[in-house]
């Protein structure tokens, strides 16, 4: 298994985070088709700026970088 974090920078506030989560849910099947599974989305907390977030994905195999261009 391969674990990858995507560190994100977005507009601060709950509206941007909720829109991202909704988009991410819409991409869940695509991520699965590449052999990935979303394990977690981490919103800003202590030590992070309000515009920072992270996404953790577990991959069965090394993901194809060209296919990942449409991930998010």
C-alpha positions, 0 to 999 in steps of 0.5 A: 500500500502507498499512502499519499497526502495532498496539502491544499490551500483554499479560501478560509471558511466553512463554505470553501471546505464544504464545497471541496468535500462535495467535489471530493465525494463526486470524485470518489468513484474515479479515485477508486477506479485508479486504485485509491481510497480516501482515508481522511480530510483534515481541516485547519486546527491548531498550528495550521492556517485557516486556508490549509487542509490535507487529504489522505489517500491510500493506493493499492499500487503506485497511481498513474500520474497522468490519470491523477491529473483529473483527481481533484 
